[in-house]
Amino acid sequence: MDSFSTKSLALQAQKKLMSKMATKSVANLFIDDTSSEVLDDLYRVTKEYTRNRKESQKIIKNLIKMVVKLGKVHTLAMTAVSFHQIEFTFDRRVMSAILNECRDLLHQAIRRHLTAKSHSRVNHVFNHFADCDFLAALYGPSEAYRGHLQRICNGVNKMLDDGNL
C-alpha cells in the first residue's frame, strides 16, 4: 500500500503556517476528513493515470499548498459533480476552460502576494487537472477511474452540503 497521505501532508503544511502565524483564522484552515478523502482519491487517480508516484505526490502536494493558502473553488466543484451525476453532459473542453479560468483568476489574486514558486505550483496543479486527455479518461467509461470519480464526487458533494466548499 502506498504510504502517501494527504491528511498528513496538510497537517505538515498547517503546522508550518501555524508556526509563522498563530491566529484563529489560520487554525480554521485544518483539513477535514472528507477533504482528505477527496484529496486521497485525486492522488490515486492521478497516480493511476500518470503511472508516476512521485509526480502524483508533487501535484497533490502543490494542490494542498494552494488550498491551504487560498481557499476553495465552489463553481468548479459544482460543475465536476454535475458532470458526473447527469449522464452524457460531460464536456472536457468546458471543464478544462473552467479550470484554466480558475487558474488565471488565482494568478491575478496572488500576483503580488506569493512567490514565483507558488505561481509555478498553481500552473503545475491546473495544467494536470485541466488536461483534456486526463479529464476524458476520468469521466470516461473506464472502470479503472469510475470508482475514483464516484468517491471524489461523493466527497465533494458532502463538502458542498457541509458548507466547506
C-alpha positions in Angstrom: 0.0 0.0 0.0 1.2 3.5 -0.8 2.1 5.4 2.3 1.3 8.9 0.8 -1.3 10.6 3.0 -2.9 14.0 2.1 -4.1 14.4 5.6 -0.6 14.1 7.0 0.8 16.4 4.3 -1.9 19.0 5.0 -1.2 18.9 8.7 2.5 19.5 8.0 1.7 22.5 5.9 -0.7 23.8 8.6 2.0 23.3 11.3 4.4 25.3 9.1 1.8 28.1 8.7 0.8 28.0 12.4 4.4 28.4 13.4 4.5 31.7 11.4 1.0 33.0 12.2 -0.7 31.5 15.2 -4.2 33.1 14.7 -7.7 31.8 14.9 -8.3 32.3 11.2 -5.2 30.1 10.4 -6.4 27.5 12.8 -9.7 27.2 10.8 -7.8 26.0 7.8 -7.4 22.5 9.2 -8.4 19.9 6.7 -11.4 17.8 7.5 -11.8 14.1 6.9 -14.0 14.5 3.8 -11.5 16.9 2.1 -8.7 14.4 3.0 -10.6 11.5 1.4 -11.2 13.6 -1.8 -7.6 14.5 -2.0 -6.5 10.9 -1.4 -8.7 9.8 -4.3 -7.4 12.6 -6.5 -3.9 11.3 -5.7 -4.8 7.7 -6.5 -6.5 8.6 -9.8 -3.6 10.9 -10.8 -1.1 8.1 -9.9 -3.0 5.6 -11.9 -3.3 7.9 -14.8 0.3 9.2 -14.9 1.8 5.9 -13.6 4.2 8.1 -11.7 4.0 8.1 -7.9 6.5 11.0 -7.4 4.8 13.3 -9.9 1.3 12.4 -8.5 2.5 13.3 -5.0 4.0 16.5 -6.2 0.7 17.5 -7.9 -1.3 16.8 -4.8 1.3 18.5 -2.5 1.1 21.6 -4.7 -2.7 21.4 -4.6 -2.8 21.2 -0.8 -0.4 24.1 -0.5 -2.7 26.2 -2.8 -5.8 25.2 -0.9 -4.3 25.9 2.5 -3.2 29.4 1.2 -6.2 30.4 -0.8 -9.3 28.5 0.0 -11.6 26.5 -2.3 -13.4 26.9 -5.6 -17.1 26.4 -5.4 -18.2 26.7 -9.0 -15.6 24.2 -10.2 -16.8 21.7 -7.6 -20.4 22.1 -8.6 -19.5 21.6 -12.3 -17.4 18.5 -11.6 -20.2 16.9 -9.6 -23.0 17.7 -12.1 -20.9 16.3 -15.0 -20.7 13.1 -13.0 -24.3 12.9 -11.8 -26.0 13.8 -15.1 -25.1 11.3 -17.8 -23.9 12.4 -21.2 -23.4 16.0 -20.1 -19.6 15.9 -19.6 -17.7 18.2 -21.9 -13.9 18.1 -21.3 -13.5 21.4 -23.1 -15.9 23.1 -20.7 -14.3 21.6 -17.7 -10.8 22.4 -19.0 -11.9 26.0 -19.7 -13.3 26.4 -16.2 -10.1 25.1 -14.7 -8.0 27.4 -16.8 -10.2 30.3 -15.9 -9.8 29.4 -12.2 -6.0 29.3 -12.7 -5.9 32.7 -14.3 -8.1 34.2 -11.6 -5.9 32.6 -9.0 -2.8 34.1 -10.6 -4.4 37.5 -10.5 -5.3 37.1 -6.8 -1.8 36.0 -5.8 0.2 38.1 -8.3 1.7 40.4 -5.7 1.4 38.3 -2.6 3.1 35.0 -3.4 6.4 33.9 -4.8 7.2 32.7 -8.3 7.4 29.2 -6.8 3.7 29.5 -5.7 2.8 30.6 -9.2 4.6 27.5 -10.5 2.6 25.3 -8.1 -0.6 26.8 -9.4 0.4 26.1 -13.0 1.5 22.5 -12.1 -1.8 21.6 -10.5 -4.1 23.3 -13.0 -2.1 22.0 -16.0 -2.6 18.5 -14.8 -6.2 18.7 -13.9 -7.2 20.8 -17.0 -5.6 18.3 -19.4 -8.3 17.2 -21.7 -7.0 13.7 -22.1 -6.9 13.3 -18.3 -10.5 14.7 -18.0 -11.7 12.3 -20.8 -10.1 9.4 -19.0 -11.5 10.4 -15.6 -15.1 10.9 -16.9 -14.9 8.2 -19.5 -16.4 4.7 -19.3 -13.2 3.0 -18.0 -13.9 1.1 -14.8 -10.3 1.9 -13.7 -11.3 5.5 -13.0 -15.0 5.1 -12.3 -14.7 4.3 -8.6 -12.3 7.2 -8.0 -14.6 9.6 -9.7 -17.6 8.3 -7.7 -15.7 8.7 -4.4 -14.4 12.2 -5.4 -17.9 13.4 -6.4 -19.4 11.9 -3.2 -16.8 13.7 -1.1 -17.2 17.0 -3.0 -21.0 16.8 -2.6 -20.6 16.3 1.1 -18.2 19.2 1.3 -20.7 21.4 -0.6 -23.5 20.2 1.7 -21.5 20.9 4.8 -20.5 24.4 3.6 -16.8 23.5 3.4 -16.5 24.2 -0.3 
